[in-house]
Amino acid sequence: MAAGDVVSGQGGAAATYTFQAAAGVEVMISSAGNTTQGWVYLYNGSILSGVYSMSPGNAHDTFLIKIFINNTIYIQMEASGAGKYNGFSGIQIK
């Protein structure tokens, strides 16, 4: 992959989802969603900070974010309920 490529992912049902970019890669997350209420955390093996609260039924909330991550500082999304999924999209910037 190269700078400018779209990056996206979706976690399994009722699972915590972690996305960590490859070594030397940086990604700007522009959208994150969850069909239940939850948090997107900055993560480095342990939670550093809750950076974004996802609210169900408020679709606009999921599109107003800019989270910059790499191989050292990445994102983790809280587990959804049974039959529900977490997901994100963004763009590779390096």
C-alpha positions in Angstrom: 0.0 0.0 0.0 1.0 3.6 -0.5 0.1 7.1 0.8 -3.3 8.0 -0.4 -4.7 4.5 -0.3 -8.0 3.9 1.6 -7.7 1.8 4.7 -10.7 0.2 6.4 -11.6 -2.7 8.6 -14.4 -4.3 10.5 -14.2 -6.4 13.7 -16.1 -9.6 14.4 -19.5 -9.7 16.1 -19.4 -8.8 19.8 -15.6 -8.4 19.7 -13.2 -5.7 20.7 -11.5 -4.5 17.6 -7.9 -3.3 17.4 -6.2 -1.8 14.3 -2.5 -1.3 14.3 -0.7 0.0 11.1 2.3 -1.8 9.8 5.8 -0.5 10.8 6.6 2.7 9.0 3.0 3.3 8.0 0.8 6.2 9.3 -3.0 6.3 8.9 -5.5 9.1 9.5 -8.8 7.5 10.7 -11.7 9.7 9.4 -14.7 7.5 10.3 -15.4 5.0 13.0 -18.6 3.3 13.8 -20.3 0.9 16.1 -23.9 -0.3 16.2 -23.9 0.2 20.0 -22.5 2.9 22.2 -18.8 2.6 22.8 -15.4 4.2 22.7 -12.4 4.4 20.3 -9.2 4.4 22.4 -5.7 5.3 21.6 -3.8 2.2 22.5 -0.1 1.0 22.8 -0.6 -2.3 24.5 -2.6 -0.6 27.2 -5.3 2.1 26.9 -3.7 5.6 26.7 -6.8 7.6 26.3 -10.4 7.5 25.2 -10.5 9.7 22.1 -13.9 9.3 20.7 -17.3 8.2 22.0 -19.5 6.5 19.4 -23.2 7.1 20.0 -25.8 4.8 18.3 -28.4 6.6 16.2 -26.1 9.7 15.7 -24.5 8.8 12.3 -23.0 12.3 12.0 -20.9 11.6 15.1 -18.9 8.9 13.3 -17.8 11.1 10.4 -16.4 14.1 12.2 -13.1 12.6 13.5 -9.4 12.8 12.6 -7.3 10.3 14.5 -3.7 9.8 13.4 -2.2 6.5 14.2 1.0 4.4 13.4 2.6 1.2 14.6 3.3 2.4 18.1 0.1 4.3 18.9 -3.0 2.7 17.3 -6.8 2.3 18.0 -9.0 -0.1 19.8 -12.8 -0.1 19.8 -14.9 -1.5 22.6 -16.7 -4.7 22.0 -20.2 -4.4 20.6 -23.2 -6.5 21.7 -24.1 -9.9 20.2 -24.5 -9.6 16.4 -23.1 -6.1 16.3 -19.9 -4.9 14.7 -17.2 -2.2 15.0 -15.6 -0.7 11.9 -13.5 2.2 10.6 -12.1 3.8 7.5 -9.4 6.3 6.8 -6.4 7.0 4.5 -2.8 6.1 4.6 -0.7 9.2 4.9 2.8 7.7 5.0 
